[in-house]
Amino acid sequence: MKIDARSTSRTLAEIGKWRGVLLYGDDLGLIRERAAQCVKLVAESLDDPFRVAVLDQEQHGRLEEEMGALSLIGGRRAIWVRDAQDALLPRVMAALAINSDTVLVIEAPGLASRAKLRTSLEAHASIASIGCYPEEGKTLIASLADLFREASVTIDRDALFWLSSVMGADRAAIRSEVEKLVLFAGKGGRLTLDDCQECIGDAASATLDDATSAAMAGDRAIADIALERALADGLSPIALARACLSLMNRLLRVLDWMDEGKSRQEAMKMLRPPVFFKKTESFTKALERWDRTGLRRACDAVQGFELACKQTGSPDLALSRRLIAQLCLGPRSFQR
């Protein structure tokens, strides 16, 4: 059964009511985090050899055997399947035909919308099918707020907005940075904007935010280096697309305010979250290079890039490098 975004948290919290869960999408960190959450809820551990069976791709052949196994110490078992693709479908269906209370947790990153494994399990009444995609906007802000709340740390609103603008899209990277900030603040502590910029300002400069801001400013060398670093860290092309669109929309908002009579500096100060001080120069350069027409054409091109990257077998890395090169060239590269 396909689970919508609004029902995801409740479904994950009640995963014991299901025979299994399929976790697919582009955010590998979020897929792994949710899989671990499900396994721990069912088996009360991530590494109990009697109650947890982790099956990597080379071990998929053991699926039916593990589904029929019993825990020697009592309690429900969880089978944690990683790197699942369509070839696994017959084994999954055979395992589900076995009368067992073992819960099947399947990680399937990059699974296409028409993949047989996905369509079959979405039609299965006792399997929860959950998409795991890079969070952005209000969803990302809410997730960050939840992580700090769970750690008993208060964060100022401006700091929260700034974090959402400079964090990468991968859940594992986000959690790592949040843990660093939690250690800095201490339990019951409070984080200001200055605290956050001091703690992760340098780390943030190595994210895809650096690649997009440099590209929009026309700084090809910086953009290329930042992109290669991000790709080496496992950058999702979808995250790149959304970072580009976010920056372009912020530039459009500033241009709109300038048309209403605001100065460039006044308009930039109106942005929420504010422009990170280390990015002020590149943001100003981008405003000088791009007009409204060029930005809208670039937005269309980025949306086309995102759709192309969602096609099975697309050359994601090559498309990402081409997009950054086009943005470095400026509006003329998107003329029709």
C-alpha positions as CSV (number, residue, x, y, z in Angstrom):
1,M,0.0,0.0,0.0
2,K,1.4,3.4,-1.0
3,I,1.7,5.7,2.0
4,D,1.5,9.4,1.5
5,A,3.9,11.9,3.1
6,R,1.3,13.0,5.7
7,S,0.9,9.4,7.0
8,T,4.5,8.4,6.9
9,S,5.4,9.2,10.5
10,R,2.4,7.4,11.9
11,T,3.0,4.4,9.7
12,L,6.6,4.1,10.7
13,A,5.7,4.3,14.4
14,E,3.2,1.4,13.9
15,I,5.3,-0.7,11.6
16,G,4.5,-3.8,13.7
17,K,1.0,-3.8,12.3
18,W,2.4,-4.5,8.8
19,R,4.1,-7.6,7.2
20,G,6.7,-5.3,5.8
21,V,7.8,-2.0,4.4
22,L,9.4,-0.9,1.1
23,L,11.6,2.2,1.4
24,Y,12.5,3.7,-2.0
25,G,13.7,7.1,-3.3
26,D,16.8,9.3,-3.8
27,D,17.7,10.1,-0.2
28,L,20.0,7.1,0.8
29,G,20.5,8.6,4.3
30,L,16.7,8.9,4.9
31,I,16.1,5.3,3.6
32,R,18.7,3.9,6.0
33,E,17.4,6.0,8.9
34,R,13.8,4.8,8.4
35,A,14.9,1.2,7.9
36,A,16.8,1.3,11.2
37,Q,13.8,2.8,12.9
38,C,11.6,0.0,11.7
39,V,14.0,-2.8,12.6
40,K,14.6,-1.4,16.1
41,L,10.8,-1.0,16.7
42,V,10.2,-4.6,15.8
43,A,13.3,-6.4,17.2
44,E,14.3,-3.9,19.9
45,S,17.8,-3.9,18.5
46,L,19.8,-3.4,15.3
47,D,22.3,-6.1,15.8
48,D,20.7,-9.0,17.8
49,P,21.7,-12.0,15.7
50,F,18.6,-14.0,16.9
51,R,16.1,-11.3,16.0
52,V,17.7,-9.3,13.2
53,A,18.8,-10.7,9.8
54,V,20.6,-8.2,7.5
55,L,20.7,-9.4,3.9
56,D,22.9,-7.5,1.5
57,Q,22.6,-8.1,-2.2
58,E,24.8,-11.2,-2.1
59,Q,22.6,-12.7,0.5
60,H,19.2,-12.2,-1.0
61,G,18.9,-15.9,-1.7
62,R,18.4,-16.5,2.1
63,L,15.2,-14.4,2.2
64,E,12.6,-17.3,2.4
65,E,14.8,-19.2,4.8
66,E,15.0,-16.2,7.2
67,M,11.3,-15.6,6.9
68,G,10.6,-19.1,8.2
69,A,13.1,-19.0,11.0
70,L,12.1,-18.6,14.6
71,S,13.8,-16.5,17.3
72,L,15.6,-18.7,19.8
73,I,15.1,-16.2,22.6
74,G,11.5,-15.2,21.8
75,G,10.2,-11.9,20.4
76,R,9.5,-10.8,16.8
77,R,12.2,-10.9,14.2
78,A,13.0,-8.4,11.4
79,I,14.7,-9.1,8.1
80,W,16.6,-6.1,6.8
81,V,17.0,-6.3,3.0
82,R,19.4,-3.9,1.3
83,D,19.9,-2.9,-2.3
84,A,16.7,-4.5,-3.5
85,Q,15.8,-4.4,-7.2
86,D,13.2,-6.1,-9.4
87,A,15.0,-9.4,-9.5
88,L,14.1,-9.8,-5.8
89,L,10.4,-9.7,-6.4
90,P,9.8,-13.5,-6.7
91,R,11.6,-14.1,-3.4
92,V,9.7,-11.4,-1.7
93,M,6.4,-12.8,-2.8
94,A,7.5,-16.3,-1.7
95,A,8.6,-15.0,1.7
96,L,5.3,-13.2,2.2
97,A,3.4,-16.4,1.5
98,I,5.0,-18.0,4.6
99,N,2.9,-17.8,7.7
100,S,5.2,-15.7,10.0
101,D,5.1,-12.6,12.2
102,T,8.6,-11.6,11.0
103,V,8.6,-8.0,9.6
104,L,10.3,-7.5,6.2
105,V,12.2,-4.2,5.9
106,I,13.3,-3.5,2.3
107,E,15.7,-0.8,1.2
108,A,15.4,0.0,-2.5
109,P,17.2,3.2,-3.4
110,G,16.7,4.5,-6.9
111,L,13.8,2.2,-7.7
112,A,11.9,3.6,-10.7
113,S,8.2,4.4,-10.4
114,R,7.3,1.6,-12.9
115,A,9.6,-1.0,-11.4
116,K,7.9,-4.3,-10.8
117,L,9.0,-4.6,-7.2
118,R,7.5,-1.2,-6.4
119,T,4.2,-1.6,-8.3
120,S,3.7,-5.1,-6.9
121,L,4.3,-4.1,-3.3
122,E,2.3,-0.9,-3.6
123,A,-0.6,-3.1,-4.5
124,H,0.0,-5.5,-1.5
125,A,-2.4,-4.7,1.3
126,S,0.0,-5.7,4.1
127,I,3.2,-3.9,2.8
128,A,3.7,-0.2,3.5
129,S,5.4,1.5,0.5
130,I,7.2,4.8,1.5
131,G,9.1,7.2,-0.7
132,C,12.2,8.8,0.8
133,Y,13.2,11.9,-1.1
134,P,15.4,14.9,-0.1
135,E,13.5,17.3,2.1
136,E,13.2,20.9,1.3
137,G,11.4,24.1,2.4
138,K,8.9,23.7,5.2
139,T,9.4,20.0,5.4
140,L,13.2,20.3,6.0
141,I,12.6,23.1,8.6
142,A,10.1,20.9,10.4
143,S,12.5,17.9,10.4
144,L,15.4,20.0,11.7
145,A,13.1,21.4,14.5
146,D,12.1,17.8,15.4
147,L,15.8,16.7,15.6
148,F,16.7,19.6,18.0
149,R,13.6,19.0,20.1
150,E,14.4,15.4,20.5
151,A,17.8,16.4,21.7
152,S,16.4,19.0,24.2
153,V,18.1,21.8,22.4
154,T,16.3,25.2,21.6
155,I,17.2,26.9,18.3
156,D,16.4,30.4,17.3
157,R,14.1,30.8,14.3
158,D,16.7,32.7,12.2
159,A,19.2,30.0,12.9
160,L,16.7,27.3,11.9
161,F,16.0,29.1,8.6
162,W,19.7,29.5,7.9
163,L,20.4,25.9,8.6
164,S,17.7,24.8,6.2
165,S,19.3,26.9,3.4
166,V,22.9,25.6,3.8
167,M,22.3,22.0,4.8
168,G,22.7,19.5,2.0
169,A,19.7,17.3,1.2
170,D,21.0,14.0,2.4
171,R,19.5,12.9,5.7
172,A,22.7,11.3,7.0
173,A,24.7,14.5,6.4
174,I,21.9,16.5,8.0
175,R,21.8,14.3,11.1
176,S,25.6,14.5,11.4
177,E,25.6,18.3,11.4
178,V,22.7,18.4,13.9
179,E,24.6,16.1,16.2
180,K,27.6,18.4,16.0
181,L,25.4,21.4,17.0
182,V,23.8,19.5,19.8
183,L,27.2,18.7,21.3
184,F,28.1,22.4,21.0
185,A,24.9,23.5,22.8
186,G,24.6,20.8,25.3
187,K,21.4,19.3,26.7
188,G,18.9,22.1,27.5
189,G,21.1,24.6,25.6
190,R,20.2,27.2,23.0
191,L,21.6,27.8,19.6
192,T,21.7,31.3,17.9
193,L,22.4,32.1,14.3
194,D,26.0,33.1,15.2
195,D,26.5,29.7,17.0
196,C,25.3,27.8,13.9
197,Q,27.5,29.8,11.5
198,E,30.5,29.4,13.7
199,C,30.0,25.6,14.1
200,I,29.2,24.6,10.5
201,G,30.0,27.5,8.4
202,D,33.2,25.9,7.1
203,A,31.5,22.5,6.6
204,A,28.6,24.2,4.7
205,S,31.0,25.7,2.2
206,A,31.8,22.3,0.9
207,T,28.1,21.4,0.1
208,L,26.3,21.7,-3.1
209,D,25.2,25.2,-2.0
210,D,28.8,26.4,-2.9
211,A,28.5,24.8,-6.3
212,T,25.1,26.5,-7.1
213,S,26.0,29.9,-5.7
214,A,29.4,30.0,-7.6
215,A,27.7,28.8,-10.8
216,M,25.0,31.5,-10.7
217,A,27.8,34.1,-10.0
218,G,29.8,32.8,-13.0
219,D,32.7,31.5,-11.0
220,R,33.5,28.4,-13.0
221,A,36.6,27.2,-11.2
222,I,34.9,27.4,-7.7
223,A,31.7,25.8,-9.0
224,D,33.5,22.9,-10.6
225,I,35.6,22.1,-7.5
226,A,32.6,22.3,-5.2
227,L,30.5,20.1,-7.5
228,E,33.2,17.4,-7.7
229,R,33.4,17.5,-3.8
230,A,29.6,17.1,-3.6
231,L,29.6,14.3,-6.1
232,A,32.3,12.5,-4.2
233,D,30.2,12.8,-1.1
234,G,27.3,11.1,-2.9
235,L,25.3,14.1,-4.1
236,S,21.9,13.3,-5.4
237,P,21.2,15.1,-8.7
238,I,17.7,15.7,-7.4
239,A,19.2,17.6,-4.5
240,L,21.3,19.6,-6.9
241,A,18.2,20.5,-8.9
242,R,16.3,21.7,-5.8
243,A,19.3,23.7,-4.5
244,C,19.4,25.5,-7.9
245,L,15.7,26.2,-7.9
246,S,15.8,27.4,-4.3
247,L,18.5,29.9,-5.2
248,M,16.8,31.0,-8.4
249,N,13.5,31.7,-6.5
250,R,15.4,33.7,-3.9
251,L,17.0,35.8,-6.7
252,L,13.6,36.3,-8.3
253,R,12.1,37.5,-5.0
254,V,14.9,40.1,-4.6
255,L,14.4,41.3,-8.1
256,D,10.6,41.7,-7.4
257,W,11.3,43.8,-4.3
258,M,13.8,45.9,-6.2
259,D,11.1,46.6,-8.8
260,E,8.9,47.8,-6.0
261,G,11.5,50.4,-5.1
262,K,13.7,48.7,-2.6
263,S,17.5,49.0,-2.9
264,R,19.5,45.8,-3.6
265,Q,20.8,45.7,0.0
266,E,17.3,46.3,1.4
267,A,15.8,43.6,-0.7
268,M,18.5,41.1,0.2
269,K,17.9,41.8,3.9
270,M,14.2,41.0,3.5
271,L,15.0,37.4,2.5
272,R,14.2,34.6,5.0
273,P,16.5,32.8,5.7
274,P,19.0,35.6,5.3
275,V,21.9,35.3,2.8
276,F,24.8,33.7,4.6
277,F,27.5,36.3,5.0
278,K,30.1,34.2,3.2
279,K,27.7,34.0,0.2
280,T,26.8,37.8,0.0
281,E,29.4,38.5,-2.7
282,S,28.3,35.6,-5.0
283,F,24.6,36.4,-4.4
284,T,25.3,40.0,-5.5
285,K,27.2,38.9,-8.6
286,A,24.3,36.6,-9.5
287,L,21.8,39.5,-9.2
288,E,24.1,41.5,-11.6
289,R,24.2,38.6,-14.1
290,W,20.6,37.4,-14.2
291,D,17.4,39.2,-15.2
292,R,13.9,37.8,-14.6
293,T,13.6,36.3,-18.1
294,G,16.9,34.5,-17.8
295,L,16.1,33.1,-14.4
296,R,12.7,31.7,-15.5
297,R,14.3,30.0,-18.5
298,A,17.0,28.6,-16.2
299,C,14.3,27.3,-13.8
300,D,12.6,25.5,-16.7
301,A,16.0,24.0,-17.7
302,V,16.6,22.8,-14.1
303,Q,13.2,21.2,-14.0
304,G,14.0,19.4,-17.2
305,F,17.3,18.3,-15.7
306,E,15.5,16.8,-12.7
307,L,13.0,14.9,-14.9
308,A,15.9,13.6,-17.0
309,C,17.7,12.3,-13.9
310,K,14.6,10.4,-12.8
311,Q,14.7,8.3,-15.9
312,T,16.3,4.9,-15.5
313,G,19.8,4.7,-16.8
314,S,20.3,8.4,-17.2
315,P,23.9,9.7,-17.0
316,D,23.3,11.7,-13.8
317,L,26.9,12.8,-13.2
318,A,27.4,14.0,-16.8
319,L,24.0,15.9,-16.6
320,S,25.0,17.5,-13.3
321,R,28.3,18.7,-14.7
322,R,26.6,20.1,-17.8
323,L,24.0,22.0,-15.8
324,I,26.6,23.7,-13.6
325,A,28.6,24.6,-16.8
326,Q,25.5,26.1,-18.3
327,L,24.7,28.1,-15.2
328,C,28.3,29.4,-15.2
329,L,27.8,30.7,-18.8
330,G,24.8,32.7,-17.6
331,P,21.5,33.6,-19.3
332,R,22.8,33.3,-22.8
333,S,23.1,29.5,-22.4
334,F,19.3,29.3,-21.9
335,Q,18.3,31.5,-24.8
336,R,15.6,29.9,-27.0
